């Protein structure tokens, strides 16, 4: 179980940077597009986001309360939530910016 936890921790932390980049790129792309218009996430972008989420949930399922367990759980939770939060907040931000 320790190896699975270690693999999930490493995969989640390493895949978080590309996932955040994908989320920011999608957020900026959709900034000038009306709701319901434009393209959605590409298959590659979805693969990055879902893979990162898979390993994040794998870590959360195998995490134990030893050593720095609580800190790692909080870090992984934030890393899994952040890209999805960036993508989902686009419509809230665009509706607030309209006069």
Secondary structure as GFF3:
##gff-version 3
##sequence-region A 1 99
A	DSSP	alpha_helix	2	29	.	.	.	ID=ss1
A	DSSP	three_ten_helix	30	32	.	.	.	ID=ss2
A	DSSP	alpha_helix	43	62	.	.	.	ID=ss3
A	DSSP	alpha_helix	69	88	.	.	.	ID=ss4
A	DSSP	alpha_helix	90	97	.	.	.	ID=ss5
###
